[in-house]
């Protein structure tokens, strides 16, 4: 099975923004990390940044 290779990134945000993100993620049936990845990707595309597909890695035996 292949899946994207992710790295962890810490970002400081106001409490209210975090609460709003958690609510939106719940409403959309997603994890907050998935929502953040989508928002970051959309924001970068909106600014003209070239976005490459995620790199995948093999996992399992």
C-alpha distance matrix in Angstrom:
0.0 3.8 6.8 10.4 12.3 15.1 18.5 21.0 24.3 27.4 29.8 33.1 34.1 37.0 36.7 37.5 34.7 32.2 33.6 33.5 29.8 29.0 31.0 29.5 25.9 27.0 28.8 25.7 23.4 21.3 21.0 23.5 21.0 19.4 22.9 24.0 21.2 22.4 26.0 25.7 24.0 26.7 29.4 28.5 28.4 31.8 33.1 32.1 29.5 27.0 23.5 20.6 17.1 14.9 13.4 9.7 8.5 6.1 6.1 7.0 9.3
3.8 0.0 3.8 7.0 9.1 12.2 15.7 18.5 21.6 24.9 27.1 30.6 31.6 34.8 34.7 35.5 32.6 30.2 32.0 31.7 27.9 27.5 29.7 27.9 24.5 26.1 27.8 24.6 22.7 20.2 19.7 21.8 19.0 17.3 20.8 21.4 18.4 19.6 23.2 22.5 20.7 23.6 26.2 25.0 25.0 28.5 29.7 28.6 25.8 23.3 19.9 16.9 13.5 11.1 9.6 5.9 5.5 4.8 6.4 9.0 11.6
6.8 3.8 0.0 3.8 6.5 9.0 12.7 15.3 18.2 21.5 23.5 27.0 27.9 31.0 31.0 31.8 28.8 26.5 28.3 28.0 24.3 24.0 26.3 24.5 21.1 22.9 24.7 21.6 19.9 17.1 16.4 18.2 15.2 13.7 17.2 17.7 14.7 16.2 19.7 19.0 17.5 20.5 22.9 22.0 22.3 25.6 26.8 26.0 23.3 21.2 17.6 15.0 11.7 8.8 8.1 5.0 5.8 6.9 7.7 10.7 14.0
10.4 7.0 3.8 0.0 3.8 6.1 9.8 12.7 15.2 18.7 20.6 24.2 25.2 28.5 28.9 29.8 26.6 24.5 26.7 26.3 22.5 22.7 25.2 23.3 20.2 22.5 24.3 21.2 20.0 16.8 15.7 16.8 13.5 12.1 15.4 15.3 12.0 13.9 17.1 15.9 14.5 17.8 19.9 18.6 19.2 22.6 23.5 22.8 19.9 17.9 14.4 12.0 9.1 5.6 5.4 4.0 6.2 8.9 10.1 13.6 16.8
12.3 9.1 6.5 3.8 0.0 3.8 7.0 10.3 13.1 16.7 19.1 22.8 24.4 27.8 28.4 29.7 26.6 24.4 27.0 27.0 23.2 23.4 26.3 24.8 21.6 24.0 26.2 23.4 22.1 18.7 16.9 17.5 13.8 13.5 16.8 15.9 12.9 15.5 18.2 16.4 15.6 19.2 20.7 19.2 20.4 23.7 24.1 23.6 20.3 18.6 15.4 13.1 11.1 7.3 5.8 5.3 5.8 9.0 10.0 13.6 16.7
15.1 12.2 9.0 6.1 3.8 0.0 3.8 6.7 9.4 13.0 15.4 19.0 20.6 24.1 24.7 26.1 23.1 20.9 23.6 23.8 20.0 20.3 23.5 22.1 19.1 21.7 24.0 21.6 20.5 16.8 14.6 14.5 10.8 11.2 14.3 12.9 10.4 13.6 15.8 14.0 13.9 17.6 18.6 17.5 19.3 22.3 22.5 22.6 19.3 18.4 15.2 13.8 12.3 8.6 8.5 8.8 9.5 12.4 12.7 16.0 19.3
18.5 15.7 12.7 9.8 7.0 3.8 0.0 3.8 6.5 10.1 12.9 16.6 18.8 22.4 23.1 25.0 22.2 19.9 22.9 23.5 20.0 20.4 23.8 22.9 20.1 22.7 25.3 23.3 22.3 18.5 15.8 15.0 11.3 12.9 15.4 13.3 11.5 15.1 16.5 14.2 15.0 18.7 19.0 17.8 20.2 22.9 22.7 23.1 19.7 19.3 16.6 15.7 14.9 11.4 11.3 12.1 12.3 15.2 15.2 18.4 21.6
21.0 18.5 15.3 12.7 10.3 6.7 3.8 0.0 3.8 6.8 9.9 13.4 15.7 19.2 19.8 21.9 19.4 16.9 20.0 21.0 17.7 17.9 21.6 21.1 18.5 21.0 23.8 22.3 21.3 17.6 14.4 13.1 9.8 12.3 14.5 12.0 11.3 15.1 16.0 14.0 15.7 19.0 18.9 18.4 21.1 23.3 23.2 24.2 21.0 21.2 18.6 18.3 17.7 14.4 14.8 15.5 15.7 18.3 17.7 20.6 23.9
24.3 21.6 18.2 15.2 13.1 9.4 6.5 3.8 0.0 3.8 6.5 10.1 12.6 16.3 17.5 19.6 17.0 15.0 18.5 19.3 16.3 17.2 20.8 20.2 18.2 21.1 23.7 22.3 22.0 18.3 15.3 13.0 10.1 12.9 14.1 10.9 10.9 14.6 14.5 12.2 14.5 17.6 16.8 16.4 19.6 21.4 20.9 22.3 19.3 20.2 18.0 18.4 18.5 15.7 16.6 18.0 18.7 21.6 21.3 24.3 27.6
27.4 24.9 21.5 18.7 16.7 13.0 10.1 6.8 3.8 0.0 3.8 6.8 9.8 13.3 14.4 17.0 14.8 12.8 16.4 17.7 15.2 16.0 19.7 19.7 18.1 20.7 23.5 22.7 22.5 19.1 15.8 13.1 11.1 14.4 14.9 11.7 12.8 16.2 15.5 13.6 16.6 19.1 17.9 18.1 21.5 22.7 22.1 24.1 21.5 22.8 20.8 21.7 21.8 19.2 20.4 21.7 22.3 25.0 24.4 27.2 30.5
29.8 27.1 23.5 20.6 19.1 15.4 12.9 9.9 6.5 3.8 0.0 3.8 6.4 10.1 11.9 14.2 11.8 10.6 14.4 15.4 13.2 14.8 18.1 18.0 17.1 20.0 22.3 21.8 22.2 19.0 16.1 12.8 11.5 14.6 14.1 10.6 12.5 15.3 13.7 12.1 15.5 17.5 15.7 16.4 20.0 20.6 20.0 22.4 20.3 22.2 20.5 22.0 22.5 20.4 22.1 23.7 24.8 27.7 27.3 30.1 33.6
33.1 30.6 27.0 24.2 22.8 19.0 16.6 13.4 10.1 6.8 3.8 0.0 3.8 7.0 9.1 11.7 10.1 9.3 12.9 14.3 13.1 14.6 17.7 18.2 17.9 20.4 22.7 22.8 23.4 20.5 17.8 14.2 13.8 17.0 15.9 12.8 15.3 17.7 15.6 14.5 18.2 19.6 17.5 18.7 22.3 22.3 21.8 24.6 22.8 25.1 23.6 25.4 26.0 24.0 25.8 27.4 28.5 31.3 30.7 33.4 36.8
34.1 31.6 27.9 25.2 24.4 20.6 18.8 15.7 12.6 9.8 6.4 3.8 0.0 3.8 6.4 8.3 6.4 6.6 10.0 11.0 10.4 12.4 15.0 15.4 15.8 18.3 20.1 20.6 21.6 19.1 16.9 13.1 13.6 16.4 14.6 11.9 15.0 16.8 14.2 14.0 17.8 18.4 16.4 18.3 21.5 21.1 21.0 24.1 22.9 25.3 23.9 26.0 26.5 24.8 27.1 28.7 30.1 32.8 32.3 34.9 38.4
37.0 34.8 31.0 28.5 27.8 24.1 22.4 19.2 16.3 13.3 10.1 7.0 3.8 0.0 3.8 5.5 5.4 6.5 8.8 10.1 10.8 12.6 14.5 15.6 16.6 18.6 20.2 21.3 22.5 20.6 18.6 14.9 16.2 18.9 16.7 14.6 18.0 19.3 16.6 16.9 20.6 20.8 18.8 21.1 24.1 23.2 23.3 26.7 25.8 28.4 27.1 29.4 29.8 28.3 30.6 32.1 33.5 36.1 35.4 37.8 41.4
36.7 34.7 31.0 28.9 28.4 24.7 23.1 19.8 17.5 14.4 11.9 9.1 6.4 3.8 0.0 3.8 5.5 5.1 6.2 8.7 9.9 10.6 12.4 14.3 15.3 16.6 18.4 20.0 20.9 19.3 17.3 13.9 15.9 18.6 16.6 15.2 18.8 20.1 17.8 18.6 22.3 22.5 20.9 23.5 26.3 25.5 26.1 29.3 28.4 30.7 29.0 31.1 31.0 29.3 31.6 32.7 33.9 36.2 35.1 37.2 40.9
37.5 35.5 31.8 29.8 29.7 26.1 25.0 21.9 19.6 17.0 14.2 11.7 8.3 5.5 3.8 0.0 3.8 5.4 5.0 6.2 8.6 9.8 10.6 12.3 14.1 15.3 16.5 18.3 19.8 18.7 17.3 14.1 16.6 18.7 16.0 15.1 18.9 19.5 16.9 18.4 21.9 21.4 20.1 23.0 25.5 24.3 25.2 28.6 28.1 30.6 28.9 31.2 31.1 29.8 32.5 33.6 35.1 37.5 36.5 38.7 42.4
34.7 32.6 28.8 26.6 26.6 23.1 22.2 19.4 17.0 14.8 11.8 10.1 6.4 5.4 5.5 3.8 0.0 3.8 5.4 5.0 6.1 8.6 9.8 10.5 12.1 14.1 15.2 16.4 18.0 16.5 15.2 11.7 13.8 15.7 12.9 11.7 15.4 15.9 13.2 14.6 18.1 17.7 16.3 19.2 21.7 20.7 21.6 24.9 24.4 26.8 25.1 27.5 27.5 26.3 29.1 30.4 32.1 34.6 33.9 36.3 40.0
32.2 30.2 26.5 24.5 24.4 20.9 19.9 16.9 15.0 12.8 10.6 9.3 6.6 6.5 5.1 5.4 3.8 0.0 3.8 5.4 5.1 6.2 8.6 9.9 10.4 12.2 14.2 15.3 16.2 14.3 12.5 9.0 11.3 13.7 11.5 10.5 14.2 15.3 13.4 14.7 18.1 18.3 17.4 20.1 22.6 22.2 23.2 26.1 25.1 27.2 25.1 27.0 26.6 24.9 27.5 28.4 29.8 32.1 31.1 33.3 37.0
33.6 32.0 28.3 26.7 27.0 23.6 22.9 20.0 18.5 16.4 14.4 12.9 10.0 8.8 6.2 5.0 5.4 3.8 0.0 3.8 5.5 5.1 6.2 8.7 9.9 10.6 12.3 14.3 15.2 14.2 12.9 10.2 13.3 15.2 12.9 12.9 16.7 17.2 15.5 17.5 20.6 20.4 19.9 22.9 25.0 24.4 25.8 28.8 28.0 30.0 27.8 29.7 29.0 27.4 30.1 30.7 32.1 34.1 32.9 34.9 38.5
33.5 31.7 28.0 26.3 27.0 23.8 23.5 21.0 19.3 17.7 15.4 14.3 11.0 10.1 8.7 6.2 5.0 5.4 3.8 0.0 3.8 5.5 5.1 6.1 8.5 9.9 10.5 12.3 14.1 13.3 12.9 10.2 13.3 14.4 11.4 11.8 15.5 15.3 13.3 15.8 18.6 17.9 17.5 20.8 22.5 21.6 23.4 26.4 26.0 28.0 26.0 28.1 27.5 26.4 29.4 30.2 32.0 34.2 33.3 35.5 39.2
29.8 27.9 24.3 22.5 23.2 20.0 20.0 17.7 16.3 15.2 13.2 13.1 10.4 10.8 9.9 8.6 6.1 5.1 5.5 3.8 0.0 3.8 5.4 5.1 6.0 8.5 9.8 10.5 12.0 10.4 9.7 6.6 9.6 10.7 7.8 8.2 11.9 11.9 10.3 12.8 15.5 15.3 15.2 18.2 20.0 19.7 21.5 24.1 23.4 25.1 22.8 24.7 24.0 22.7 25.6 26.4 28.2 30.4 29.7 31.9 35.6
29.0 27.5 24.0 22.7 23.4 20.3 20.4 17.9 17.2 16.0 14.8 14.6 12.4 12.6 10.6 9.8 8.6 6.2 5.1 5.5 3.8 0.0 3.8 5.5 5.1 6.1 8.6 9.9 10.3 9.2 8.0 5.9 9.6 10.9 9.0 10.1 13.5 13.9 13.2 15.6 18.1 18.2 18.6 21.3 23.1 23.1 24.9 27.4 26.4 27.8 25.2 26.6 25.4 23.8 26.4 26.7 28.2 30.0 28.7 30.6 34.3
31.0 29.7 26.3 25.2 26.3 23.5 23.8 21.6 20.8 19.7 18.1 17.7 15.0 14.5 12.4 10.6 9.8 8.6 6.2 5.1 5.4 3.8 0.0 3.8 5.5 5.1 6.2 8.6 9.8 10.0 10.2 9.0 12.7 13.2 10.8 12.6 15.9 15.4 14.6 17.5 19.8 19.2 19.8 22.9 24.2 23.8 26.0 28.6 28.1 29.5 27.0 28.6 27.4 26.1 29.0 29.2 30.9 32.6 31.4 33.1 36.8
29.5 27.9 24.5 23.3 24.8 22.1 22.9 21.1 20.2 19.7 18.0 18.2 15.4 15.6 14.3 12.3 10.5 9.9 8.7 6.1 5.1 5.5 3.8 0.0 3.8 5.4 5.0 6.2 8.5 8.5 9.6 8.4 11.7 11.3 8.3 10.6 13.6 12.4 11.7 15.0 16.8 15.9 16.8 20.0 20.9 20.6 23.1 25.4 25.1 26.5 24.0 25.7 24.5 23.6 26.8 27.2 29.2 31.1 30.3 32.3 36.0
25.9 24.5 21.1 20.2 21.6 19.1 20.1 18.5 18.2 18.1 17.1 17.9 15.8 16.6 15.3 14.1 12.1 10.4 9.9 8.5 6.0 5.1 5.5 3.8 0.0 3.8 5.5 5.1 6.0 4.9 5.8 5.5 8.8 8.2 6.2 9.1 11.6 10.9 11.2 14.2 15.8 15.7 17.0 19.7 20.7 21.0 23.4 25.4 24.7 25.5 22.7 23.9 22.3 21.1 24.0 24.1 25.9 27.6 26.7 28.5 32.2
27.0 26.1 22.9 22.5 24.0 21.7 22.7 21.0 21.1 20.7 20.0 20.4 18.3 18.6 16.6 15.3 14.1 12.2 10.6 9.9 8.5 6.1 5.1 5.4 3.8 0.0 3.8 5.4 5.0 6.0 7.3 8.1 11.6 11.1 9.8 12.7 15.1 14.5 15.0 18.0 19.5 19.3 20.8 23.5 24.4 24.6 27.2 29.1 28.4 29.2 26.2 27.3 25.4 24.0 26.7 26.4 28.0 29.2 27.9 29.4 33.0
28.8 27.8 24.7 24.3 26.2 24.0 25.3 23.8 23.7 23.5 22.3 22.7 20.1 20.2 18.4 16.5 15.2 14.2 12.3 10.5 9.8 8.6 6.2 5.0 5.5 3.8 0.0 3.8 5.6 7.8 10.2 10.8 14.1 12.9 11.0 14.2 16.4 14.9 15.2 18.7 19.8 18.9 20.6 23.6 24.0 23.9 26.8 28.7 28.5 29.3 26.5 27.8 26.1 25.2 28.2 28.1 30.0 31.3 30.3 31.8 35.4
25.7 24.6 21.6 21.2 23.4 21.6 23.3 22.3 22.3 22.7 21.8 22.8 20.6 21.3 20.0 18.3 16.4 15.3 14.3 12.3 10.5 9.9 8.6 6.2 5.1 5.4 3.8 0.0 3.8 5.5 8.8 9.9 12.5 10.4 8.8 12.4 13.9 12.1 13.2 16.6 17.1 16.4 18.6 21.3 21.4 21.7 24.7 26.3 25.9 26.4 23.4 24.5 22.6 21.9 25.0 24.8 26.9 28.3 27.6 29.3 32.9
23.4 22.7 19.9 20.0 22.1 20.5 22.3 21.3 22.0 22.5 22.2 23.4 21.6 22.5 20.9 19.8 18.0 16.2 15.2 14.1 12.0 10.3 9.8 8.5 6.0 5.0 5.6 3.8 0.0 3.8 7.1 9.5 11.9 10.1 9.7 13.4 14.6 13.5 15.2 18.1 18.7 18.6 20.9 23.2 23.5 24.3 27.1 28.5 27.7 27.9 24.6 25.2 22.8 21.7 24.3 23.7 25.3 26.3 25.2 26.5 30.1
21.3 20.2 17.1 16.8 18.7 16.8 18.5 17.6 18.3 19.1 19.0 20.5 19.1 20.6 19.3 18.7 16.5 14.3 14.2 13.3 10.4 9.2 10.0 8.5 4.9 6.0 7.8 5.5 3.8 0.0 3.8 6.4 8.2 6.3 6.6 10.1 11.1 10.6 12.5 15.1 15.7 16.3 18.4 20.5 21.1 22.2 24.7 26.0 24.9 25.0 21.7 22.2 20.0 18.5 21.1 20.6 22.3 23.6 22.6 24.3 27.9
21.0 19.7 16.4 15.7 16.9 14.6 15.8 14.4 15.3 15.8 16.1 17.8 16.9 18.6 17.3 17.3 15.2 12.5 12.9 12.9 9.7 8.0 10.2 9.6 5.8 7.3 10.2 8.8 7.1 3.8 0.0 3.8 5.4 5.3 6.5 8.8 10.1 11.0 12.6 14.4 15.7 16.9 18.5 20.3 21.5 22.8 24.8 26.2 24.7 25.0 21.6 22.0 20.0 17.9 20.2 19.7 21.0 22.4 21.2 22.9 26.6
23.5 21.8 18.2 16.8 17.5 14.5 15.0 13.1 13.0 13.1 12.8 14.2 13.1 14.9 13.9 14.1 11.7 9.0 10.2 10.2 6.6 5.9 9.0 8.4 5.5 8.1 10.8 9.9 9.5 6.4 3.8 0.0 3.8 5.4 5.1 6.1 8.6 9.9 10.4 12.1 14.2 15.3 16.2 18.2 19.9 20.8 22.5 24.4 22.9 23.7 20.7 21.6 20.1 18.2 20.6 20.8 22.3 24.2 23.2 25.3 29.0
21.0 19.0 15.2 13.5 13.8 10.8 11.3 9.8 10.1 11.1 11.5 13.8 13.6 16.2 15.9 16.6 13.8 11.3 13.3 13.3 9.6 9.6 12.7 11.7 8.8 11.6 14.1 12.5 11.9 8.2 5.4 3.8 0.0 3.8 5.4 5.0 6.2 8.7 9.8 10.4 12.2 14.2 15.2 16.4 18.3 19.8 21.1 22.7 20.7 21.2 18.0 18.6 17.2 14.9 17.1 17.4 18.8 21.0 20.2 22.7 26.4
19.4 17.3 13.7 12.1 13.5 11.2 12.9 12.3 12.9 14.4 14.6 17.0 16.4 18.9 18.6 18.7 15.7 13.7 15.2 14.4 10.7 10.9 13.2 11.3 8.2 11.1 12.9 10.4 10.1 6.3 5.3 5.4 3.8 0.0 3.8 5.5 5.2 6.3 8.7 10.0 10.7 12.4 14.2 15.5 16.7 18.4 20.2 21.4 19.6 19.7 16.4 16.8 15.0 13.2 15.9 16.1 18.0 20.1 19.7 22.2 25.9
22.9 20.8 17.2 15.4 16.8 14.3 15.4 14.5 14.1 14.9 14.1 15.9 14.6 16.7 16.6 16.0 12.9 11.5 12.9 11.4 7.8 9.0 10.8 8.3 6.2 9.8 11.0 8.8 9.7 6.6 6.5 5.1 5.4 3.8 0.0 3.8 5.5 5.1 6.1 8.6 9.9 10.6 12.1 14.2 15.4 16.3 18.4 20.1 18.9 19.6 16.6 17.9 16.6 15.5 18.5 19.2 21.5 23.7 23.5 26.0 29.7
24.0 21.4 17.7 15.3 15.9 12.9 13.3 12.0 10.9 11.7 10.6 12.8 11.9 14.6 15.2 15.1 11.7 10.5 12.9 11.8 8.2 10.1 12.6 10.6 9.1 12.7 14.2 12.4 13.4 10.1 8.8 6.1 5.0 5.5 3.8 0.0 3.8 5.4 5.1 6.0 8.4 9.8 10.3 12.1 14.1 15.1 16.5 18.4 16.8 17.9 15.3 16.8 16.1 14.8 17.7 19.0 21.1 23.8 23.7 26.5 30.2
21.2 18.4 14.7 12.0 12.9 10.4 11.5 11.3 10.9 12.8 12.5 15.3 15.0 18.0 18.8 18.9 15.4 14.2 16.7 15.5 11.9 13.5 15.9 13.6 11.6 15.1 16.4 13.9 14.6 11.1 10.1 8.6 6.2 5.2 5.5 3.8 0.0 3.8 5.5 5.2 6.1 8.6 9.9 10.6 12.2 14.2 15.5 16.7 14.7 15.1 12.1 13.2 12.4 11.0 14.1 15.5 17.9 20.8 21.1 24.2 27.8
22.4 19.6 16.2 13.9 15.5 13.6 15.1 15.1 14.6 16.2 15.3 17.7 16.8 19.3 20.1 19.5 15.9 15.3 17.2 15.3 11.9 13.9 15.4 12.4 10.9 14.5 14.9 12.1 13.5 10.6 11.0 9.9 8.7 6.3 5.1 5.4 3.8 0.0 3.8 5.5 5.2 6.1 8.5 9.9 10.6 12.2 14.3 15.4 14.2 14.7 11.8 13.3 12.5 12.2 15.7 17.1 20.0 22.7 23.2 26.2 29.8
26.0 23.2 19.7 17.1 18.2 15.8 16.5 16.0 14.5 15.5 13.7 15.6 14.2 16.6 17.8 16.9 13.2 13.4 15.5 13.3 10.3 13.2 14.6 11.7 11.2 15.0 15.2 13.2 15.2 12.5 12.6 10.4 9.8 8.7 6.1 5.1 5.5 3.8 0.0 3.8 5.5 5.1 6.0 8.5 9.9 10.4 12.4 14.3 13.6 15.0 12.8 15.2 15.1 15.0 18.5 20.3 23.1 26.0 26.5 29.5 33.1
25.7 22.5 19.0 15.9 16.4 14.0 14.2 14.0 12.2 13.6 12.1 14.5 14.0 16.9 18.6 18.4 14.6 14.7 17.5 15.8 12.8 15.6 17.5 15.0 14.2 18.0 18.7 16.6 18.1 15.1 14.4 12.1 10.4 10.0 8.6 6.0 5.2 5.5 3.8 0.0 3.8 5.5 5.1 6.1 8.6 9.8 10.7 12.5 11.0 12.5 10.5 13.0 13.6 13.3 16.5 18.8 21.5 24.7 25.5 28.8 32.3
24.0 20.7 17.5 14.5 15.6 13.9 15.0 15.7 14.5 16.6 15.5 18.2 17.8 20.6 22.3 21.9 18.1 18.1 20.6 18.6 15.5 18.1 19.8 16.8 15.8 19.5 19.8 17.1 18.7 15.7 15.7 14.2 12.2 10.7 9.9 8.4 6.1 5.2 5.5 3.8 0.0 3.8 5.5 5.2 6.2 8.6 10.0 10.7 9.1 9.8 7.3 9.9 10.4 10.9 14.5 16.9 20.1 23.3 24.5 27.8 31.2
26.7 23.6 20.5 17.8 19.2 17.6 18.7 19.0 17.6 19.1 17.5 19.6 18.4 20.8 22.5 21.4 17.7 18.3 20.4 17.9 15.3 18.2 19.2 15.9 15.7 19.3 18.9 16.4 18.6 16.3 16.9 15.3 14.2 12.4 10.6 9.8 8.6 6.1 5.1 5.5 3.8 0.0 3.8 5.5 5.1 6.1 8.7 9.9 9.7 11.0 9.4 12.4 13.1 14.2 17.9 20.2 23.5 26.6 27.7 31.0 34.4
29.4 26.2 22.9 19.9 20.7 18.6 19.0 18.9 16.8 17.9 15.7 17.5 16.4 18.8 20.9 20.1 16.3 17.4 19.9 17.5 15.2 18.6 19.8 16.8 17.0 20.8 20.6 18.6 20.9 18.4 18.5 16.2 15.2 14.2 12.1 10.3 9.9 8.5 6.0 5.1 5.5 3.8 0.0 3.8 5.5 5.1 6.4 8.9 8.8 11.3 10.6 14.0 15.4 16.2 19.6 22.3 25.4 28.7 29.8 33.1 36.6
28.5 25.0 22.0 18.6 19.2 17.5 17.8 18.4 16.4 18.1 16.4 18.7 18.3 21.1 23.5 23.0 19.2 20.1 22.9 20.8 18.2 21.3 22.9 20.0 19.7 23.5 23.6 21.3 23.2 20.5 20.3 18.2 16.4 15.5 14.2 12.1 10.6 9.9 8.5 6.1 5.2 5.5 3.8 0.0 3.8 5.4 5.1 6.5 5.3 7.8 7.6 11.1 13.2 14.3 17.5 20.5 23.7 27.1 28.6 32.2 35.4
28.4 25.0 22.3 19.2 20.4 19.3 20.2 21.1 19.6 21.5 20.0 22.3 21.5 24.1 26.3 25.5 21.7 22.6 25.0 22.5 20.0 23.1 24.2 20.9 20.7 24.4 24.0 21.4 23.5 21.1 21.5 19.9 18.3 16.7 15.4 14.1 12.2 10.6 9.9 8.6 6.2 5.1 5.5 3.8 0.0 3.8 5.3 5.0 5.3 6.8 6.8 10.5 12.5 14.5 17.9 20.8 24.3 27.6 29.3 32.8 36.0
31.8 28.5 25.6 22.6 23.7 22.3 22.9 23.3 21.4 22.7 20.6 22.3 21.1 23.2 25.5 24.3 20.7 22.2 24.4 21.6 19.7 23.1 23.8 20.6 21.0 24.6 23.9 21.7 24.3 22.2 22.8 20.8 19.8 18.4 16.3 15.1 14.2 12.2 10.4 9.8 8.6 6.1 5.1 5.4 3.8 0.0 3.8 5.5 7.5 10.0 10.6 14.3 16.3 18.2 21.6 24.4 27.8 31.1 32.7 36.1 39.4
33.1 29.7 26.8 23.5 24.1 22.5 22.7 23.2 20.9 22.1 20.0 21.8 21.0 23.3 26.1 25.2 21.6 23.2 25.8 23.4 21.5 24.9 26.0 23.1 23.4 27.2 26.8 24.7 27.1 24.7 24.8 22.5 21.1 20.2 18.4 16.5 15.5 14.3 12.4 10.7 10.0 8.7 6.4 5.1 5.3 3.8 0.0 3.8 5.7 9.1 10.7 14.5 17.1 18.8 21.8 25.1 28.3 31.8 33.5 37.1 40.3
32.1 28.6 26.0 22.8 23.6 22.6 23.1 24.2 22.3 24.1 22.4 24.6 24.1 26.7 29.3 28.6 24.9 26.1 28.8 26.4 24.1 27.4 28.6 25.4 25.4 29.1 28.7 26.3 28.5 26.0 26.2 24.4 22.7 21.4 20.1 18.4 16.7 15.4 14.3 12.5 10.7 9.9 8.9 6.5 5.0 5.5 3.8 0.0 3.8 6.4 8.8 12.4 15.4 17.6 20.5 23.8 27.2 30.7 32.8 36.4 39.4
29.5 25.8 23.3 19.9 20.3 19.3 19.7 21.0 19.3 21.5 20.3 22.8 22.9 25.8 28.4 28.1 24.4 25.1 28.0 26.0 23.4 26.4 28.1 25.1 24.7 28.4 28.5 25.9 27.7 24.9 24.7 22.9 20.7 19.6 18.9 16.8 14.7 14.2 13.6 11.0 9.1 9.7 8.8 5.3 5.3 7.5 5.7 3.8 0.0 3.8 6.1 9.6 12.8 14.7 17.3 20.8 24.0 27.6 29.7 33.3 36.3
27.0 23.3 21.2 17.9 18.6 18.4 19.3 21.2 20.2 22.8 22.2 25.1 25.3 28.4 30.7 30.6 26.8 27.2 30.0 28.0 25.1 27.8 29.5 26.5 25.5 29.2 29.3 26.4 27.9 25.0 25.0 23.7 21.2 19.7 19.6 17.9 15.1 14.7 15.0 12.5 9.8 11.0 11.3 7.8 6.8 10.0 9.1 6.4 3.8 0.0 3.8 6.5 10.0 12.4 14.8 18.3 21.6 25.1 27.5 31.2 33.9
23.5 19.9 17.6 14.4 15.4 15.2 16.6 18.6 18.0 20.8 20.5 23.6 23.9 27.1 29.0 28.9 25.1 25.1 27.8 26.0 22.8 25.2 27.0 24.0 22.7 26.2 26.5 23.4 24.6 21.7 21.6 20.7 18.0 16.4 16.6 15.3 12.1 11.8 12.8 10.5 7.3 9.4 10.6 7.6 6.8 10.6 10.7 8.8 6.1 3.8 0.0 3.8 6.7 9.0 11.7 15.0 18.5 21.9 24.2 27.8 30.6
20.6 16.9 15.0 12.0 13.1 13.8 15.7 18.3 18.4 21.7 22.0 25.4 26.0 29.4 31.1 31.2 27.5 27.0 29.7 28.1 24.7 26.6 28.6 25.7 23.9 27.3 27.8 24.5 25.2 22.2 22.0 21.6 18.6 16.8 17.9 16.8 13.2 13.3 15.2 13.0 9.9 12.4 14.0 11.1 10.5 14.3 14.5 12.4 9.6 6.5 3.8 0.0 3.8 6.4 8.6 11.9 15.4 18.7 21.3 24.9 27.6
17.1 13.5 11.7 9.1 11.1 12.3 14.9 17.7 18.5 21.8 22.5 26.0 26.5 29.8 31.0 31.1 27.5 26.6 29.0 27.5 24.0 25.4 27.4 24.5 22.3 25.4 26.1 22.6 22.8 20.0 20.0 20.1 17.2 15.0 16.6 16.1 12.4 12.5 15.1 13.6 10.4 13.1 15.4 13.2 12.5 16.3 17.1 15.4 12.8 10.0 6.7 3.8 0.0 3.8 6.5 9.1 12.8 15.9 18.3 21.8 24.6
14.9 11.1 8.8 5.6 7.3 8.6 11.4 14.4 15.7 19.2 20.4 24.0 24.8 28.3 29.3 29.8 26.3 24.9 27.4 26.4 22.7 23.8 26.1 23.6 21.1 24.0 25.2 21.9 21.7 18.5 17.9 18.2 14.9 13.2 15.5 14.8 11.0 12.2 15.0 13.3 10.9 14.2 16.2 14.3 14.5 18.2 18.8 17.6 14.7 12.4 9.0 6.4 3.8 0.0 3.8 6.3 9.8 13.1 15.2 18.8 21.7
13.4 9.6 8.1 5.4 5.8 8.5 11.3 14.8 16.6 20.4 22.1 25.8 27.1 30.6 31.6 32.5 29.1 27.5 30.1 29.4 25.6 26.4 29.0 26.8 24.0 26.7 28.2 25.0 24.3 21.1 20.2 20.6 17.1 15.9 18.5 17.7 14.1 15.7 18.5 16.5 14.5 17.9 19.6 17.5 17.9 21.6 21.8 20.5 17.3 14.8 11.7 8.6 6.5 3.8 0.0 3.8 6.9 10.4 13.0 16.7 19.2
9.7 5.9 5.0 4.0 5.3 8.8 12.1 15.5 18.0 21.7 23.7 27.4 28.7 32.1 32.7 33.6 30.4 28.4 30.7 30.2 26.4 26.7 29.2 27.2 24.1 26.4 28.1 24.8 23.7 20.6 19.7 20.8 17.4 16.1 19.2 19.0 15.5 17.1 20.3 18.8 16.9 20.2 22.3 20.5 20.8 24.4 25.1 23.8 20.8 18.3 15.0 11.9 9.1 6.3 3.8 0.0 3.8 6.9 9.5 13.1 15.7
8.5 5.5 5.8 6.2 5.8 9.5 12.3 15.7 18.7 22.3 24.8 28.5 30.1 33.5 33.9 35.1 32.1 29.8 32.1 32.0 28.2 28.2 30.9 29.2 25.9 28.0 30.0 26.9 25.3 22.3 21.0 22.3 18.8 18.0 21.5 21.1 17.9 20.0 23.1 21.5 20.1 23.5 25.4 23.7 24.3 27.8 28.3 27.2 24.0 21.6 18.5 15.4 12.8 9.8 6.9 3.8 0.0 3.8 6.4 10.1 12.5
6.1 4.8 6.9 8.9 9.0 12.4 15.2 18.3 21.6 25.0 27.7 31.3 32.8 36.1 36.2 37.5 34.6 32.1 34.1 34.2 30.4 30.0 32.6 31.1 27.6 29.2 31.3 28.3 26.3 23.6 22.4 24.2 21.0 20.1 23.7 23.8 20.8 22.7 26.0 24.7 23.3 26.6 28.7 27.1 27.6 31.1 31.8 30.7 27.6 25.1 21.9 18.7 15.9 13.1 10.4 6.9 3.8 0.0 3.8 6.9 8.9
6.1 6.4 7.7 10.1 10.0 12.7 15.2 17.7 21.3 24.4 27.3 30.7 32.3 35.4 35.1 36.5 33.9 31.1 32.9 33.3 29.7 28.7 31.4 30.3 26.7 27.9 30.3 27.6 25.2 22.6 21.2 23.2 20.2 19.7 23.5 23.7 21.1 23.2 26.5 25.5 24.5 27.7 29.8 28.6 29.3 32.7 33.5 32.8 29.7 27.5 24.2 21.3 18.3 15.2 13.0 9.5 6.4 3.8 0.0 3.8 6.8
7.0 9.0 10.7 13.6 13.6 16.0 18.4 20.6 24.3 27.2 30.1 33.4 34.9 37.8 37.2 38.7 36.3 33.3 34.9 35.5 31.9 30.6 33.1 32.3 28.5 29.4 31.8 29.3 26.5 24.3 22.9 25.3 22.7 22.2 26.0 26.5 24.2 26.2 29.5 28.8 27.8 31.0 33.1 32.2 32.8 36.1 37.1 36.4 33.3 31.2 27.8 24.9 21.8 18.8 16.7 13.1 10.1 6.9 3.8 0.0 3.7
9.3 11.6 14.0 16.8 16.7 19.3 21.6 23.9 27.6 30.5 33.6 36.8 38.4 41.4 40.9 42.4 40.0 37.0 38.5 39.2 35.6 34.3 36.8 36.0 32.2 33.0 35.4 32.9 30.1 27.9 26.6 29.0 26.4 25.9 29.7 30.2 27.8 29.8 33.1 32.3 31.2 34.4 36.6 35.4 36.0 39.4 40.3 39.4 36.3 33.9 30.6 27.6 24.6 21.7 19.2 15.7 12.5 8.9 6.8 3.7 0.0
